[in-house]
Amino acid sequence: MPRNPIVLVHGYSDDGAAFKVWERILEQRGYDVAMIHACSYQSLTNEVTIKDIAEGFDRALQMRAGLDADQPFDAIVHSTGMLVIRAWLTAYAGRRDRLKHLIGLAPATFGSPLAHKGRSWLGALFKGNRHLGPDFLEAGDRVLDALELGSRFTWDLAHLDLLGDETFYGPTRRTPYVFIFCGNQSYGGLRQLFDEPGSDGTVRWASCPLNTRKIILDLTLDPAREGSEKRISIADWKNTDIPLIPIEGKNHGTILSEPGDDLADLVDSALQVSSAPTFTQWIDDATKKTQRARAKIDEWQQFVVRVVDERGDPVPDYNLQLFKRGSGTGADNSIQQFDLDVHTYKGDSSLRCFHVRLADLDYKKLPNLWVRVIASSGSQLVGYLGFGSEKPADAPALAREAKWDGTLDISSLPSDTGIKFFYPFTTTLIELRLNREPLPLTGKNEICWF
């Protein structure tokens, strides 16, 4: 089978030279060095966005000698390179046919827990642009904003290529075959001070794969009229599942600089996949070969939550809890492990990212599962509310505090979807919808009257 040219796309604050080891590996496995193209891009300039980089990438493809216009190619990306290539793919439909294989090495599919730290002065000092001039000590604010956990960029991007109306990553030749790898270790030495559990030191294991799902909890619907089952829905999923393949002994840096023969062999064989059956067979073989590496990491899941009102506007002040309802006494038992690690996106606090170690939840034995949301407008003139309130809609407390809390039983997601709320090594998007109404709810309101 003829081999495609290979394009290499680096991560944040790096350049094309980071792929020197991989260039040698590919050459040793019979790839023509003239067909291997390592690109470099600006990531440390504050005005540049990932969308800008994606369009710059497209222009560079057009100008690159040895890569003809519209010529098919394969891509190997590291870290932020995954967001660059996904942003490039979603701009025009024809690009999906051009990209044949996509290899993600520790991809920042849903960002990184280090991104918001990089925006600090310390981050600029150690990772920023050190060249004197107008951009001195810039850290690439707009790129880091997109990389922040729960960012609006990754939320919107997922709705384009993972949850949109078209298939971007399928098991056939019409879309690229995608393969995701990540090391099963974190950093050592001084850098381990920045490590967090469930990651390779920079990206989370749960956030790497492309087999995400979206759950919509709509508390604006009256179950007495629409039926309670309509308040919980699952967004359509048109892509194939692309699982995480963990690599023994590697972290975010060494998966690029010291990949080893096992990973090199897996990547080489992935680049030979040419049909749905060979893709399925590759997944089965790779899963078996990396069983030992997977056994050494805990099961984690990431949730990205966005709360909006009936007009789609963000609800910035809310608290989300999971709990199980006791039998007999009716007491509610909060699942406190769910919200132990929560990051609120700086640019829009309606977006929150929850990181959960599933073993702490004992999730397979939960008798039931409920969600509670407490929302406040911060004003006595307007308030948020939904059907399922623990307080009557016209309660004096609501009018006085403009604070509402409600619950929803999510024990049984729509049965025809086969989707589970807890599923390891995935990112689950949750959109929760509330009503925003003038207060008080009965009698004369204080916003508009005759």
Secondary structure as GFF3:
##gff-version 3
##sequence-region A 1 450
A	DSSP	beta_strand	6	9	.	.	.	ID=ss1
A	DSSP	three_ten_helix	16	19	.	.	.	ID=ss2
A	DSSP	alpha_helix	20	28	.	.	.	ID=ss3
A	DSSP	three_ten_helix	33	35	.	.	.	ID=ss4
A	DSSP	beta_strand	36	39	.	.	.	ID=ss5
A	DSSP	alpha_helix	50	63	.	.	.	ID=ss6
A	DSSP	beta_strand	73	78	.	.	.	ID=ss7
A	DSSP	alpha_helix	81	91	.	.	.	ID=ss8
A	DSSP	alpha_helix	95	98	.	.	.	ID=ss9
A	DSSP	beta_strand	99	105	.	.	.	ID=ss10
A	DSSP	alpha_helix	115	118	.	.	.	ID=ss11
A	DSSP	alpha_helix	121	127	.	.	.	ID=ss12
A	DSSP	alpha_helix	141	147	.	.	.	ID=ss13
A	DSSP	alpha_helix	152	161	.	.	.	ID=ss14
A	DSSP	beta_strand	177	183	.	.	.	ID=ss15
A	DSSP	three_ten_helix	189	194	.	.	.	ID=ss16
A	DSSP	three_ten_helix	205	207	.	.	.	ID=ss17
A	DSSP	beta_strand	213	218	.	.	.	ID=ss18
A	DSSP	alpha_helix	223	226	.	.	.	ID=ss19
A	DSSP	three_ten_helix	228	231	.	.	.	ID=ss20
A	DSSP	beta_strand	232	234	.	.	.	ID=ss21
A	DSSP	beta_strand	244	247	.	.	.	ID=ss22
A	DSSP	alpha_helix	254	257	.	.	.	ID=ss23
A	DSSP	alpha_helix	260	270	.	.	.	ID=ss24
A	DSSP	alpha_helix	276	289	.	.	.	ID=ss25
A	DSSP	alpha_helix	291	295	.	.	.	ID=ss26
A	DSSP	beta_strand	300	309	.	.	.	ID=ss27
A	DSSP	beta_strand	318	325	.	.	.	ID=ss28
A	DSSP	beta_strand	332	334	.	.	.	ID=ss29
A	DSSP	three_ten_helix	336	339	.	.	.	ID=ss30
A	DSSP	beta_strand	342	344	.	.	.	ID=ss31
A	DSSP	beta_strand	351	357	.	.	.	ID=ss32
A	DSSP	three_ten_helix	358	360	.	.	.	ID=ss33
A	DSSP	three_ten_helix	363	365	.	.	.	ID=ss34
A	DSSP	beta_strand	370	376	.	.	.	ID=ss35
A	DSSP	beta_strand	382	385	.	.	.	ID=ss36
A	DSSP	alpha_helix	396	401	.	.	.	ID=ss37
A	DSSP	beta_strand	403	409	.	.	.	ID=ss38
A	DSSP	beta_strand	427	438	.	.	.	ID=ss39
###
